[in-house]
């Protein structure tokens, strides 16, 4: 089988995949139920902040996690991110005010600000460049499985047991992710490692962003805008279409992205990163257009499948392209820069979706139209980038 040729996929890689599955299942378990939970607290007008505040701290923490991954190590950065998920799950049941809930979402965002940065750098350390896209696709499959399982499990727990049970199970998944990380071996070269000290948290301007990865960062921001918008409005749109399981859209989206991630990673290794991203951006445009006009559950879920195909194509390809362009000694910073763009895209998508939607069903098409426009901008940028590269060669 191609994934096992030349012993590229070591036990450390598979342990990382398991840890990634558990981590993504942990915080995605909460997503379908949080809008209603916030509404019951009296915060119906603040649904856009559920994702926006989470991504705000995730984005702010990326330069720090990138620097720490390149100095202290990949595994300590991952451990901190999983630990935040573990702790936050226990505090949701204690929150009784809108302000408290929003503050907890702000803190919870540190989890994705750290864990995925360390994960991507770890995998880049152990996988050769000619198999990098394939490896990122395989890692993405396990993360997607967690994203698919999380909402469904969370919805089932909330329906058959209680919201508090859902929150505690979210913490349990994060704890298991921590346990798995404890079995892995650090991949940052010994010569680069430093003991943690507070001065490492002092950043110079040139340590915040990695200019070498500007192109994938721009595409990431534009393509992930739609994801933030979808996370914000899809639970309500599901209810309006008579779909009682609010996690069903996310399950269809994630399952659709699973196998396409494997194809995307291998295709980008063979044909190039940009051609694959051009196709994925075009699919996202179509998916968002279909979602804007969805008047039935069937069309709605078909759009979810298309959305999953587009996201499944671009995710591993963007990771691989970012790592390709990153300097080896600043790999964590390069990955962090891409993630800053990711969080900015998701956060802006969530904020603008909440502002446009305002709990008015007739505003939903405008939310999805804006997402389609952003994906179209990513497509235009990629075509321009390709033309510029060709002109520079000639």
C-alpha positions in Angstrom: 0.0 0.0 0.0 1.4 3.5 -0.9 1.1 4.9 2.7 3.5 2.3 4.0 6.2 2.4 1.4 9.7 2.9 2.6 8.6 2.9 6.3 7.9 6.7 6.0 5.0 6.4 8.4 6.6 5.6 11.8 4.8 4.9 15.1 5.4 8.5 16.0 3.4 9.6 13.0 0.4 7.3 13.8 0.5 8.4 17.5 0.3 12.0 16.2 -2.7 11.1 14.1 -4.4 9.5 17.1 -3.7 12.6 19.2 -5.0 14.8 16.5 -8.2 12.8 16.3 -8.9 13.1 20.0 -8.0 16.8 20.1 -10.4 17.8 17.2 -13.1 15.6 18.6 -12.8 17.4 22.0 -13.6 20.9 21.0 -15.8 20.1 18.0 -18.0 18.1 20.3 -19.4 21.4 21.6 -20.0 23.4 18.4 -23.6 22.3 17.4 -25.0 23.0 20.9 -23.2 26.2 21.8 -25.5 28.6 19.9 -28.6 27.3 21.8 -26.7 27.3 25.0 -25.7 30.9 24.6 -29.3 31.8 23.7 -30.5 30.2 26.9 -28.0 32.4 28.8 -29.6 35.5 27.1 -26.9 36.0 24.4 -28.8 35.2 21.2 -27.4 38.4 19.6 -23.8 37.3 20.3 -23.7 34.0 18.3 -21.0 35.4 16.0 -18.7 35.7 19.0 -18.8 31.9 19.7 -16.3 31.3 16.9 -14.8 34.8 16.6 -13.5 35.0 20.2 -12.2 31.4 20.0 -10.2 32.3 16.8 -9.1 35.6 18.2 -6.9 34.1 20.9 -5.9 31.3 18.7 -4.6 33.8 16.1 -2.9 36.0 18.8 -1.2 33.0 20.3 0.2 31.7 17.0 3.4 33.8 16.9 4.2 32.6 20.4 3.4 28.9 19.7 5.5 29.1 16.5 8.5 30.6 18.3 8.2 28.1 21.2 7.9 25.2 18.8 11.2 26.3 17.2 13.0 26.8 20.6 11.4 24.7 23.4 10.1 21.9 21.3 7.1 20.6 19.3 5.7 18.4 22.1 5.5 21.0 24.9 3.6 23.3 22.6 1.1 20.5 21.8 0.7 19.5 25.4 -0.2 23.1 26.4 -2.9 23.3 23.7 -4.5 20.0 24.8 -4.3 21.0 28.4 -6.3 24.1 27.7 -9.0 22.0 26.1 -9.0 19.7 29.1 -9.4 22.5 31.6 -12.0 24.5 29.7 -14.4 21.6 29.4 -14.9 21.6 33.2 -15.7 25.3 33.3 -18.6 25.5 30.8 -21.1 24.0 33.3 -20.1 26.6 35.8 -20.8 29.6 33.5 -24.1 31.3 34.2 -23.7 34.7 32.4 -23.1 35.7 28.8 -20.0 37.6 29.7 -18.6 34.5 31.5 -19.4 32.3 28.5 -17.7 34.6 26.1 -14.6 34.9 28.3 -14.3 31.2 28.4 -14.5 31.0 24.7 -11.7 33.5 24.6 -9.6 31.2 26.8 -10.5 28.1 24.9 -9.1 29.5 21.8 -5.5 29.1 23.1 -5.9 25.4 22.6 -6.0 25.6 18.8 -3.4 28.4 18.9 -0.9 25.8 20.2 -1.7 22.2 19.4 -2.0 22.3 15.6 1.2 24.4 15.3 3.2 21.8 17.2 1.5 19.0 15.2 2.3 20.4 11.8 6.0 21.1 12.7 6.3 17.6 14.2 5.0 15.9 11.1 7.2 18.1 8.8 10.2 16.9 10.9 9.6 13.2 10.3 8.2 13.1 6.7 10.4 13.7 3.6 9.4 16.5 1.3 8.4 14.1 -1.6 5.7 12.6 0.6 4.7 15.7 2.6 1.4 16.4 0.8 0.4 12.8 1.2 1.3 12.8 4.9 -0.6 16.0 5.5 -3.6 14.5 3.8 -3.5 11.4 6.0 -3.1 13.6 9.1 -6.0 15.7 7.9 -8.1 12.5 7.6 -7.7 11.7 11.3 -8.4 15.3 12.3 -11.5 15.2 10.0 -12.6 12.0 11.7 -12.4 13.8 15.0 -14.3 16.8 13.5 -17.0 14.4 12.2 -17.3 12.3 15.3 -17.2 15.3 17.7 -20.5 17.1 16.7 -22.4 13.8 16.4 -21.2 12.5 19.7 -21.8 15.9 21.3 -25.3 16.2 20.0 -26.1 12.6 21.1 -24.7 13.2 24.6 -26.7 16.5 25.0 -29.9 14.8 23.8 -29.7 11.6 25.8 -27.9 12.8 28.8 -27.1 16.5 29.4 -25.1 19.4 28.3 -22.8 19.0 31.3 -22.1 15.4 30.3 -21.1 16.7 26.8 -18.7 19.2 28.4 -17.1 16.6 30.6 -16.7 14.1 27.7 -15.0 16.9 25.8 -12.5 17.2 28.6 -12.0 13.5 28.7 -11.1 13.4 24.9 -8.5 16.2 25.5 -7.0 14.2 28.4 -6.6 11.2 26.2 -4.9 13.3 23.6 -2.5 14.5 26.3 -1.8 10.9 27.3 -0.9 10.0 23.7 1.5 12.9 23.4 3.3 11.7 26.5 4.4 8.6 24.6 6.0 10.5 21.7 9.7 11.5 21.2 10.6 15.1 20.6 11.7 15.9 17.0 13.2 19.4 17.4 17.1 18.9 17.1 18.8 19.0 20.5 21.1 21.9 19.3 18.0 24.1 18.8 16.3 23.3 22.1 16.1 25.8 25.0 14.6 25.6 28.4 11.4 27.6 28.7 11.8 31.1 30.1 9.6 34.1 30.0 11.9 36.1 27.7 11.0 33.6 24.9 7.5 35.2 25.0 9.0 38.6 24.0 8.6 38.8 20.2 10.4 40.9 17.7 8.4 42.1 14.7 10.3 39.7 12.4 9.2 36.8 14.7 5.5 37.4 14.3 5.1 36.6 10.5 7.1 34.6 8.1 7.2 36.5 4.8 8.2 33.4 2.8 4.7 32.0 3.3 2.7 35.0 2.2 1.0 33.3 -0.8 -0.5 30.3 1.1 -1.4 32.6 4.0 -3.5 34.8 1.6 -5.3 31.8 0.2 -5.9 30.4 3.6 -7.5 33.6 4.9 -9.9 33.9 1.9 -10.9 30.2 1.8 -11.4 29.8 5.6 -13.7 32.8 5.7 -16.5 30.5 4.6 -15.8 28.0 7.4 -16.2 30.7 10.1 -19.5 31.8 8.5 -20.7 28.2 8.3 -19.9 27.4 11.9 -22.0 30.5 13.0 -25.2 30.1 11.0 -25.5 26.4 10.0 -27.0 25.2 13.3 -29.8 27.7 12.9 -30.2 27.0 9.2 -30.4 23.3 10.0 -33.4 23.9 12.3 -35.1 26.2 9.8 -35.0 23.3 7.3 -36.4 20.8 9.8 -33.1 19.0 10.5 -33.1 18.2 14.2 -29.5 17.0 14.6 -27.6 20.2 14.2 -24.4 18.3 13.8 -25.6 16.5 10.6 -24.3 19.2 8.2 -20.8 19.0 9.8 -20.8 15.2 9.7 -21.6 15.2 6.0 -19.0 17.9 5.4 -16.3 16.1 7.3 -17.0 12.7 5.9 -16.9 14.1 2.4 -13.5 15.6 3.1 -12.0 12.4 4.4 -10.9 10.4 1.4 -10.5 13.5 -0.8 -7.7 14.6 1.6 -5.7 11.5 0.7 -6.2 12.2 -3.0 -5.4 15.9 -2.6 -2.2 15.3 -0.7 -0.8 12.9 -3.2 -2.0 15.0 -6.2 -0.3 18.1 -4.8 2.9 16.1 -4.4 2.7 15.0 -8.1 1.1 18.0 -9.9 1.9 20.9 -7.6 0.2 22.8 -4.8 -1.3 25.6 -6.8 -3.2 23.6 -9.4 -4.9 21.6 -6.6 -5.8 24.8 -4.8 -7.3 26.3 -8.0 -9.7 23.4 -8.2 -10.6 23.5 -4.5 -11.3 27.2 -4.6 -13.7 26.7 -7.5 -15.5 24.0 -5.7 -15.9 26.2 -2.6 -17.5 29.0 -4.8 -20.0 26.5 -6.1 -20.7 25.0 -2.7 -21.4 28.4 -1.1 -23.7 29.4 -4.0 -25.7 26.2 -3.6 -25.9 26.8 0.2 -27.3 30.3 -0.4 -30.2 28.9 -2.3 -30.8 25.7 -0.3 -34.6 25.4 0.3 -34.6 21.7 1.2 -32.6 19.4 3.4 -31.4 17.5 0.4 -29.9 20.5 -1.3 -28.5 21.7 2.1 -26.7 18.4 2.7 -25.5 18.3 -0.9 -23.9 21.7 -0.3 -22.3 20.2 2.8 -20.7 17.4 0.7 -19.4 19.9 -1.8 -18.1 22.1 0.9 -16.3 19.1 2.4 -14.7 18.3 -1.0 -13.4 21.8 -1.4 -12.1 22.0 2.1 -10.6 18.5 1.9 -8.7 19.5 -1.2 -7.2 22.7 0.1 -6.4 21.9 3.7 -3.5 19.4 3.3 -2.3 21.3 0.2 -2.0 24.6 2.1 -0.2 22.9 4.9 2.3 21.3 2.5 2.8 24.5 0.5 3.5 26.4 3.7 6.1 24.0 4.9 7.7 23.8 1.4 8.3 27.6 1.6 9.3 27.8 5.2 13.0 27.9 6.2 13.9 24.7 8.1 14.9 26.5 11.3 11.8 28.7 11.2 9.3 25.9 10.3 7.2 26.6 13.4 7.0 30.3 12.6 6.0 29.5 9.0 3.2 27.2 10.2 2.2 29.7 12.8 1.9 32.4 10.1 -0.4 30.2 8.0 -2.5 29.5 11.1 -2.8 33.2 11.9 -4.3 33.7 8.5 -6.6 30.7 9.1 -7.8 32.1 12.4 -8.2 35.6 10.9 -10.3 34.1 8.1 -12.5 32.0 10.4 -12.9 34.9 12.9 -13.9 37.4 10.2 -16.3 34.9 8.7 -17.9 34.3 12.0 -18.2 38.0 13.0 -19.5 39.2 9.6 -21.9 36.2 9.4 -23.3 37.0 12.9 -23.6 40.7 11.9 -25.3 40.0 8.6 -27.6 37.2 9.9 -28.9 38.8 13.1 -31.3 35.9 13.6 -33.2 36.8 10.4 -33.7 33.8 8.2 -33.9 35.8 5.0 -30.4 37.2 5.6 -28.8 33.7 5.3 -28.3 33.9 1.5 -26.3 37.1 1.9 -23.9 35.3 4.4 -23.2 32.5 1.9 -22.9 34.9 -1.0 -20.1 36.8 0.8 -18.4 33.5 1.5 -18.6 32.6 -2.2 -17.1 36.0 -3.1 -14.1 35.4 -0.8 -13.5 31.9 -2.3 -13.7 33.5 -5.8 -11.1 36.1 -4.6 -8.8 33.2 -3.6 -9.3 31.6 -7.0 -8.4 34.9 -8.7 -5.3 35.3 -6.5 -4.1 31.8 -7.3 -4.5 32.4 -11.1 -2.6 35.7 -10.8 0.1 34.0 -8.7 0.5 31.3 -11.3 0.8 33.8 -14.2 3.4 35.8 -12.2 5.5 32.7 -11.6 5.4 31.8 -15.2 6.4 35.3 -16.3 9.3 35.3 -13.8 10.6 32.0 -15.3 10.4 33.3 -18.9 
